[in-house]
Each structure stands twice: as structure tokens, then as C-alpha cells.
Amino acid sequence: MNNQTLGQRLKDLRKEKGLTQVTLAQELNVDKSTIAKYETDKIEPSLSMLITYVKFFGVSADYILGLED
């Protein structure tokens, strides 16, 4: 398993889609500062936000949580 943090995985997903934090924040209807806090592991997304990420990026929750690569 990869030793990436949750925040690192979220950042990688965002960058793979070519999105800025501002653009992603607009897409997910949250503040840019919230995206930044997720990506730097200052806060963790709620379950509902995790589901939003899973749907938006088309990945599994297990991937985002680091349970699979």
C-alpha cells in the first residue's frame, strides 16, 4: 500500500484532472480554504464530502482512504 495521506491523495486527484483548488472548490460548492485544509491534512472531509469526492473523481472510497492503490 502507498503511504500517502488522505490529503495527498485528494491533491493528486485534483491535479490529475487539471483543476486548481479554486476550480475544485467551485465544483464542490465549498470554500477554497476548505480544499486547502483537506489537502494539507489540517481537517478531514466529512462522510458526505468524502462521498462527493468519490462521485466527482470516479474513484472508490477505499482508494481515497488509502486502503487500496
Buried (B, 14 or more C-beta within 10 A) or exposed (E): EEEEBBBBBBBBBBEEEEBEBEBBBBBBEBEBEBBBBBBEEEEBBEEEBBEBBBEBBEBEEEBBEBEEE
